[in-house]
Amino acid sequence: MFFPPDYATSRSRFREAAKRLGWTLHTRQVGGTGPNGEELSIDAAISPGTSAKNVVLISSGLHGVEAPFGTAVQLAVMDEWQRGNAQPAEVRCVFIHGLNPHGYTWERRVDANNVDPNRNFLLSGEEFTGSPKGYRSFDDLLNPQRPPVRWDFWTLRAWWALLRHGLPDLKEAMVVGQYEFPKGLFFGGTGPGETQRVLSEYMQQWMGDCQSAVHLDFHTGLGRWGSYKLLLDGLALTRDLQVQLDRWFGADNYEQDDSKGVAYQPRGSFGPWCMSQNLAKNYLYLVAEFGTYGSAAMLGGLRAENQAQHWGKRDGVVEQEARARLKELFCPADPKWRSTVVERGKKLVRQAVNAMAE
């Protein structure tokens, strides 16, 4: 019900839902256009009560192809509140739609420059150079520079690499983020991208003069089917934070970075950047990661779509299959999965609001 079929519909529904609630809407244009020439933008909807010192920030679409789920949660929450189950007035809610509008409208994970936005948020003083140890040796496996074919034995090659190197080393080399291969997977860019530019300029304005904030950034792809984990994204799990997370979201629903688990710590990820911006005295950023298909399938799908984008034909059959597969991997069409994850996403938002209302 809440999953929009495309970016233009998603943005329209988001704006309409915000207006029905009487929220303030901010629209910031970014470069480029969609498949039908539509303008692209990052939209922020802000609840009334600008003097509230406690903020709940819900963001979606940092990885474009994952955006329909994050939007669905935002729309479902706003619909519930519009029907009378309103959020506490003492909490300021900020919903950001389509953090990566190019990726959303073109159904890619990355932006117009093949940059993974969640590898682009380097902190002050860090340089957009280098790649993880071992990434270069996996370049041909991850980024084959040839037109795609239906059968290329990806699964066998991936399992062979896994047996040779082990999951932690393979995971570290592949997904941490790299800044040397512009047409490769997990490319972090050569400088701040448009998403970072917009947020650097406007995020403080959207947050207001707040003291405490909980930020849930919705993603899909990692973990068991339909389940979720709140990933700390580089934040150290102190005893005090553990007690707080247990009380707010329940024990066992969150996870530190661990190469053997769901979480991993990418370079240039969104969370550490947000927490470095002095947006609130107490700022808690959590990746709300919802599981779909297995890791091997996810990586294979990303690889095939990237290969189709750079080395294939736009209208080729194999290429179209790769794009459709990527969309399914990150936003399954299964009705049960969709209803389950939306309900669980709504619960997380309620828990965040209740935490800030304390």
C-alpha positions, 0 to 999 in steps of 0.5 A, a space after each residue: 500500500 505504501 510502497 511507491 512505484 517510482 521516484 516521482 510518485 514517491 516524492 509527490 506522496 511524501 509532499 502531500 502527506 506532509 501538507 496534510 499533517 501541517 508540516 513545513 516542507 523544504 525542497 532543495 534541488 540537485 543536478 540532473 533529471 529523471 527518466 522523464 525529464 523530472 527535476 530531482 530534489 531532496 525534500 525535508 518535512 518538519 513537524 510543528 513545534 520548532 522550539 522542541 529541544 528533542 528531535 527524531 530524524 528519519 531519513 531514507 534513500 541514501 542508497 537510491 534503490 533502497 529508497 522505496 522501503 524507507 519512503 514506505 515507512 515514512 508514509 505509513 507513519 505520517 498516515 497513522 499520525 494524520 488519522 489521529 494518533 499524533 506524535 507528542 508535541 514536545 518532539 520535533 520530527 524531521 523526515 528527509 526523503 530521497 537523500 540520493 534522488 538520482 539513484 532513486 529515480 534511475 533505480 541505482 544504488 549510487 549517484 550520477 557519478 557512480 558514487 556510493 553516498 555512504 562512502 562519500 561522507 569523509 570527515 574533515 582532514 580525510 582524503 578521497 584517495 586509496 582503497 582497502 588492502 586487497 581490493 585491487 586483487 578483487 577488481 576483475 571479480 567485482 568489476 569485469 570490464 566487458 559486456 555482461 552475459 547471462 552465465 558467467 559463473 559468478 557464484 562459483 567464483 565468489 565461493 572460491 574467493 570466500 574459501 581462499 580468503 575467508 568472509 571477514 577479509 573478503 568483506 573488508 576488502 570489498 565493501 569498506 569503500 574505495 577511491 581509485 576505481 570510478 566505475 567500480 563498486 563501492 566507489 566513494 568519489 573524488 570529493 563531496 557529492 551533492 547529497 553531502 553538499 545539501 545536508 552540509 548547508 541545510 541540515 542544521 536549519 532543519 534540526 533547529 536548536 535541539 539538545 538531543 536527537 535520535 536519527 534512524 536512517 533506513 536501509 535494506 539488504 543485510 540480515 535475515 529476511 524481514 528482520 532488522 538490526 540497528 547498526 551503530 556505524 562506528 559508535 562505541 557501545 559503552 555501558 551507558 549506551 547499551 542500557 539506553 538502547 536496551 530501554 529504548 529499542 530492546 536488547 538484541 536489536 542492535 549491533 556493533 561493527 563486526 566483520 562476522 555479523 551484519 554490520 561492518 564499518 565503511 569508510 566515509 559512512 553517513 553516521 560519523 559525519 552526522 555526529 561530527 556536525 554538532 547538530 545536537 549535544 546528544 546525537 544518536 545515529 542508527 542504521 535501521 537495516 532490514 534483511 532481504 536476500 543473502 550476502 552472495 546474492 546481494 553482491 552478485 546483483 550489485 556486480 551485475 547491475 554495475 557491469 550492465 551500466 558501464 559495459 552493457 547496452 541500455 536496452 539489452 535483455 541481460 542488462 534489463 534483467 540485471 536492473 530488475 534483479 537489483 530492484 528485487 534484491 533491495 526491495 522485494 515484491 513479496 507482500 508479506 515481506 513488505 507488510 512485515 518490514 513496514 510494521 517493524 519500521 513504524 515500531 522503530 519510529 514510535 520507539 524513537 519518538 517515545 525515547 525523545 519524549 521521555 
